[in-house]
């Protein structure tokens, strides 16, 4: 449960940053953040956390 919440918060933070970058039309930053989000999701899956 604790790890699940940790990953959810980390992913939510990155998703919020993605939304802000999209509003600023900084698509280079959006691409970087989407990669970061993907890494968090992969890490969560490897740790056996399901969403």
WORA-V528645 format. One record per residue. N is the residue number from 1. SS is DSSP state (a for helix, b for strand, c for the rest). PHI is phi as a letter, one per 40 degrees, with the letter a starting at -180 (NA if undefined). PSI is psi in whole degrees, 0 to 359 (none if undefined). Layout:
[[N/SS/PHI/PSI] [N/SS/PHI/PSI]]
//
This chain:
[[1/c/NA/316] [2/a/c/316] [3/a/c/322] [4/a/d/314] [5/a/c/321] [6/a/d/310] [7/a/c/321] [8/a/c/317] [9/a/c/319] [10/a/c/316] [11/a/c/320] [12/a/c/321] [13/a/c/315] [14/a/c/320] [15/a/c/321] [16/a/c/318] [17/a/c/324] [18/a/c/314] [19/a/d/317] [20/a/c/318] [21/a/c/324] [22/a/c/320] [23/a/c/325] [24/c/c/355] [25/c/f/37] [26/c/b/80] [27/a/c/339] [28/a/c/318] [29/a/c/322] [30/a/d/314] [31/a/c/318] [32/a/c/316] [33/a/c/326] [34/a/c/324] [35/a/c/319] [36/a/c/318] [37/a/c/318] [38/a/c/319] [39/a/c/320] [40/a/c/317] [41/a/c/318] [42/a/c/317] [43/a/c/320] [44/a/c/317] [45/a/c/319] [46/a/c/328] [47/c/c/1] [48/c/g/22] [49/c/c/128] [50/c/b/148] [51/c/b/none]]
//
